[in-house]
């Protein structure tokens, strides 16, 4: 039997009234990282937030786009991941390599000591969760400060503060022998309400809920990096290995893959808003084109003078008489 790679596996722990997700990502992350030349520390954080975004998006019911984005004042000042409801993933980041190299040089233990330290690498800022289901639905956004040593801890703080839901993540990032060989494995557990009010009805019930939660999170924490990223270990086998006493029940997997939403038409839609003389002044000296590269996939779209003039000629607003 061929074991899936790049998936998210939903499950429940029926004995403990807990829902969970397990994700393992390889080729998707490798494709994203391979399209850029980010430093290794930045790639580690990017891999982590991709895994986190997949776990979070899979816990929601939506038709459209889920975006997880950070904004901060550190050397790695932005991370952004999109996961659409068809399982398409794209991601990118912004890094000041000069500041990052200076931080590595000043840190005792260098790069290894900084790995995973969100507050140092990213600085002060916030992380935003956005669900966009199109014009017919209200856009939802939740924001929480960057607090904790990992992005997972930031997400846990959001659920505690904004949703009043006990939530726990375990994310492991594995780097192989080559620069682009990155793997992510992650687990997500969330305590489900025991009643409509969300509260246990008796002290005994409250104690059981607390014990069930503590036991399940301890079991999740016992998962090793190798178990989470080992493609020879199926999702079902891993969940059973960790939680067999909690009556695990698995559901249909979601398959994931890299896919960018950029297109020449979208770039044209942005360029047409500029006056023609400004567009012509933006041409590159070596190519004679206005070149626009997608920040997610690095695809370059080039427009020569004839194409720019035609673009403006076809613009209804440009052709309309001014009143």
C-alpha positions as CSV (number, residue, x, y, z in Angstrom):
1,X,0.0,0.0,0.0
2,X,1.3,3.4,-1.0
3,X,1.4,5.8,2.0
4,X,0.2,9.4,1.3
5,X,2.6,12.3,1.5
6,X,1.4,15.9,1.9
7,X,-1.9,15.4,3.6
8,X,-3.9,16.4,6.7
9,X,-5.6,13.7,8.6
10,X,-8.7,14.6,10.8
11,X,-9.4,12.4,13.8
12,X,-11.3,12.4,17.1
13,X,-10.5,10.8,20.5
14,X,-13.9,9.6,21.4
15,X,-13.0,8.5,24.9
16,X,-11.8,12.1,25.7
17,X,-14.1,14.2,23.6
18,X,-11.2,15.7,21.8
19,X,-10.7,16.4,18.1
20,X,-7.4,16.3,16.3
21,X,-5.4,16.7,13.1
22,X,-2.2,15.2,11.9
23,X,-0.3,16.6,8.9
24,X,2.9,15.6,7.1
25,X,4.4,17.7,4.4
26,X,7.4,17.2,2.2
27,X,7.2,18.0,-1.5
28,X,4.9,21.0,-1.0
29,X,7.3,22.6,1.5
30,X,10.3,21.7,-0.7
31,X,8.7,23.3,-3.8
32,X,8.0,26.5,-1.9
33,X,11.5,26.7,-0.4
34,X,13.2,25.8,-3.7
35,X,11.6,28.8,-5.4
36,X,13.5,31.2,-3.1
37,X,17.0,31.6,-1.6
38,X,16.0,32.2,2.0
39,X,18.5,31.6,4.8
40,X,18.2,28.3,6.6
41,X,16.7,29.9,9.8
42,X,14.1,31.6,7.7
43,X,13.3,28.3,5.9
44,X,12.8,26.6,9.3
45,X,10.3,29.2,10.4
46,X,8.5,29.1,7.0
47,X,8.2,25.4,7.2
48,X,6.8,25.6,10.7
49,X,4.2,28.2,9.8
50,X,3.1,26.2,6.7
51,X,2.5,23.2,9.0
52,X,0.6,25.4,11.4
53,X,-1.5,27.0,8.7
54,X,-2.5,23.5,7.4
55,X,-3.5,22.3,10.8
56,X,-5.5,25.5,11.5
57,X,-7.3,25.6,8.2
58,X,-8.3,22.0,8.3
59,X,-10.1,22.6,11.6
60,X,-12.4,25.2,9.9
61,X,-15.3,24.8,7.5
62,X,-14.8,27.3,4.7
63,X,-15.0,27.7,0.9
64,X,-12.3,30.1,-0.1
65,X,-9.0,31.1,1.4
66,X,-7.4,30.8,4.8
67,X,-4.4,33.0,5.4
68,X,-1.9,33.0,8.3
69,X,0.3,36.0,8.4
70,X,2.8,37.5,10.8
71,X,4.0,41.1,10.9
72,X,6.8,42.2,13.2
73,X,10.0,44.3,13.6
74,X,12.7,41.6,13.7
75,X,15.0,40.3,11.0
76,X,12.2,38.0,9.7
77,X,9.5,40.6,9.6
78,X,6.8,38.8,7.7
79,X,5.6,35.2,7.1
80,X,2.5,34.5,5.1
81,X,0.8,31.2,4.1
82,X,-2.4,30.8,2.0
83,X,-4.3,27.5,2.2
84,X,-7.4,27.3,0.0
85,X,-10.4,25.0,0.4
86,X,-9.1,22.8,-2.4
87,X,-5.8,22.0,-0.5
88,X,-3.6,24.4,-2.5
89,X,-0.8,26.0,-0.5
90,X,1.6,28.8,-1.1
91,X,3.9,30.8,1.2
92,X,6.6,33.4,1.3
93,X,8.5,35.6,3.8
94,X,10.4,38.8,4.1
95,X,13.9,38.7,5.7
96,X,16.6,41.3,6.3
97,X,19.6,39.0,5.8
98,X,22.1,41.6,7.1
99,X,20.3,41.9,10.4
100,X,19.8,38.1,10.6
101,X,23.5,37.4,10.0
102,X,24.5,40.0,12.7
103,X,22.1,38.3,15.1
104,X,23.6,34.9,14.4
105,X,27.1,36.2,14.9
106,X,26.2,37.8,18.2
107,X,24.4,34.7,19.6
108,X,26.3,32.2,21.7
109,X,25.8,29.0,19.9
110,X,25.0,30.8,16.6
111,X,22.3,29.5,14.3
112,X,21.5,26.4,16.3
113,X,20.8,28.4,19.4
114,X,18.4,30.7,17.5
115,X,16.4,28.0,15.8
116,X,12.8,28.2,16.8
117,X,13.1,31.3,18.9
118,X,10.3,33.4,17.5
119,X,10.7,36.4,19.7
120,X,14.3,36.9,18.7
121,X,14.0,36.1,15.0
122,X,10.8,37.9,14.4
123,X,10.7,40.6,17.1
124,X,7.6,42.3,18.4
125,X,4.5,42.0,16.4
126,X,1.4,39.9,15.8
127,X,0.0,36.9,13.9
128,X,-3.3,37.2,12.1
129,X,-5.7,34.4,11.1
130,X,-8.0,35.4,8.1
131,X,-10.8,33.5,6.4
132,X,-12.0,35.0,3.1
133,X,-15.0,33.3,1.5
134,X,-15.6,35.9,-1.2
135,X,-17.9,38.9,-1.4
136,X,-21.0,37.0,-0.3
137,X,-19.6,36.2,3.2
138,X,-18.2,38.5,5.9
139,X,-14.4,38.3,6.1
140,X,-13.2,36.9,9.5
141,X,-9.9,37.8,11.1
142,X,-8.4,37.1,14.4
143,X,-5.2,38.7,15.7
144,X,-2.9,37.8,18.6
145,X,0.5,39.1,19.7
146,X,3.7,37.1,19.0
147,X,4.2,35.6,22.4
148,X,6.1,32.4,23.2
149,X,9.1,30.6,21.9
150,X,7.3,29.1,18.9
151,X,4.6,29.9,16.4
152,X,2.6,27.0,17.8
153,X,2.6,28.7,21.3
154,X,1.3,31.9,19.7
155,X,-1.6,30.0,18.1
156,X,-2.4,28.3,21.4
157,X,-2.5,31.7,23.1
158,X,-5.0,32.9,20.5
159,X,-7.4,30.1,21.1
160,X,-7.2,30.6,24.9
161,X,-7.7,34.3,24.7
162,X,-10.2,34.6,21.8
163,X,-12.0,31.3,21.5
164,X,-11.8,30.0,25.1
165,X,-10.8,26.6,23.7
166,X,-8.0,24.5,25.1
167,X,-5.8,23.8,22.1
168,X,-2.4,22.2,21.8
169,X,0.1,21.8,18.9
170,X,3.2,19.8,18.3
171,X,5.2,20.8,15.2
172,X,8.5,19.3,14.1
173,X,10.6,20.6,11.2
174,X,13.2,18.3,9.7
175,X,16.0,19.4,7.4
176,X,17.6,16.7,5.2
177,X,21.1,16.6,3.7
178,X,20.4,19.1,0.9
179,X,19.4,22.8,1.2
180,X,15.9,22.3,-0.2
181,X,15.1,19.0,1.6
182,X,12.6,20.1,4.3
183,X,9.9,18.1,6.0
184,X,7.2,19.1,8.5
185,X,5.1,16.9,10.8
186,X,2.4,18.3,13.1
187,X,-0.3,17.3,15.5
188,X,-3.2,19.4,16.7
189,X,-5.6,18.6,19.6
190,X,-8.6,20.7,20.7
191,X,-10.9,20.0,23.7
192,X,-14.5,20.0,22.6
193,X,-17.2,21.6,24.8
194,X,-19.0,19.1,27.1
195,X,-22.2,21.1,27.0
196,X,-23.9,23.9,25.2
197,X,-22.5,26.3,27.7
198,X,-19.0,24.8,27.4
199,X,-18.8,24.0,31.1
200,X,-18.8,20.6,32.8
201,X,-22.0,20.0,34.8
202,X,-20.4,18.5,37.9
203,X,-17.0,18.7,39.7
204,X,-16.5,15.1,38.9
205,X,-17.1,15.7,35.2
206,X,-14.8,18.7,35.2
207,X,-12.0,16.6,36.8
208,X,-12.5,13.9,34.2
209,X,-12.3,16.4,31.3
210,X,-9.1,17.9,32.8
211,X,-7.5,14.5,33.2
212,X,-8.5,13.4,29.7
213,X,-7.0,16.6,28.2
214,X,-3.8,16.3,30.2
215,X,-3.3,12.6,29.3
216,X,-4.0,13.3,25.6
217,X,-1.6,16.2,25.4
218,X,1.1,14.2,27.1
219,X,0.6,11.4,24.6
220,X,0.8,13.9,21.7
221,X,4.0,15.4,23.2
222,X,5.6,11.9,23.2
223,X,5.6,11.8,19.4
224,X,9.1,12.1,18.0
225,X,10.4,14.1,15.1
226,X,11.1,10.9,13.2
227,X,7.6,9.6,13.8
228,X,6.0,12.8,12.5
229,X,8.0,13.0,9.3
230,X,8.7,9.3,8.5
231,X,6.8,8.6,5.3
232,X,6.9,4.8,6.0
233,X,4.6,5.3,9.0
234,X,1.0,5.9,7.9
235,X,-1.2,8.5,9.5
236,X,-3.5,5.8,10.8
237,X,-0.6,3.9,12.4
238,X,0.8,6.9,14.1
239,X,-2.6,8.0,15.5
240,X,-3.2,4.4,16.8
241,X,0.3,4.2,18.2
242,X,-0.1,7.4,20.2
243,X,-3.8,7.3,21.2
244,X,-5.0,3.7,21.1
245,X,-6.5,3.9,24.6
246,X,-8.4,7.1,23.7
247,X,-10.6,5.3,21.1
248,X,-9.3,7.2,18.0
249,X,-11.5,7.6,15.0
250,X,-10.2,8.8,11.7
251,X,-11.9,10.6,8.8
252,X,-11.1,11.3,5.2
253,X,-7.7,12.8,4.5
254,X,-7.2,16.1,2.7
255,X,-4.5,16.0,0.1
256,X,-2.3,19.1,-0.2
257,X,-0.1,20.5,-2.9
258,X,1.7,23.7,-3.9
259,X,-0.2,26.0,-6.3
260,X,0.2,29.7,-6.8
261,X,-2.8,31.9,-7.7
262,X,-0.7,34.4,-9.6
263,X,-1.5,35.0,-13.4
264,X,-0.6,37.4,-16.2
265,X,-4.2,38.6,-16.1
266,X,-3.9,39.6,-12.4
267,X,-0.7,41.5,-13.1
268,X,-2.3,43.3,-16.0
269,X,-5.1,44.3,-13.7
270,X,-2.6,46.0,-11.4
271,X,-0.5,47.6,-14.1
272,X,-3.5,49.1,-15.9
273,X,-4.0,51.4,-12.9
274,X,-0.8,53.3,-13.7
275,X,-0.6,56.1,-16.3
276,X,1.1,55.0,-19.6
277,X,4.1,57.4,-19.2
278,X,4.7,56.0,-15.7
279,X,4.6,52.5,-16.9
280,X,7.1,53.3,-19.7
281,X,9.4,54.8,-17.2
282,X,9.4,51.6,-15.2
283,X,11.0,49.5,-18.0
284,X,14.2,47.6,-17.2
285,X,17.2,48.9,-19.1
286,X,18.5,45.4,-20.0
287,X,15.2,43.9,-21.2
288,X,13.1,47.0,-22.2
289,X,10.2,45.4,-20.3
290,X,8.3,46.2,-17.1
291,X,9.1,43.0,-15.2
292,X,6.9,41.9,-12.3
293,X,7.7,38.9,-10.2
294,X,5.3,37.0,-7.9
295,X,6.5,37.1,-4.3
296,X,5.1,33.6,-3.7
297,X,6.5,31.6,-6.6
298,X,9.0,34.0,-8.2
299,X,7.4,33.7,-11.6
300,X,8.3,36.7,-13.7
301,X,5.8,38.4,-16.0
302,X,7.3,40.8,-18.6
303,X,5.5,43.5,-20.6
304,X,7.2,45.3,-23.5
305,X,6.3,48.7,-24.8
306,X,3.8,47.5,-27.4
307,X,2.0,45.3,-24.7
308,X,1.9,48.2,-22.3
309,X,0.4,50.5,-24.9
310,X,-2.2,47.9,-25.9
311,X,-3.0,47.3,-22.2
312,X,-3.9,51.0,-21.8
313,X,-5.7,51.1,-25.1
314,X,-7.9,48.2,-23.9
315,X,-8.6,49.9,-20.6
316,X,-12.3,51.0,-20.5
317,X,-11.5,53.7,-18.0
318,X,-8.7,55.1,-20.0
319,X,-11.0,55.2,-23.1
320,X,-13.8,56.9,-21.3
321,X,-14.0,60.7,-21.6
322,X,-13.3,62.6,-18.4
323,X,-16.2,64.6,-17.1
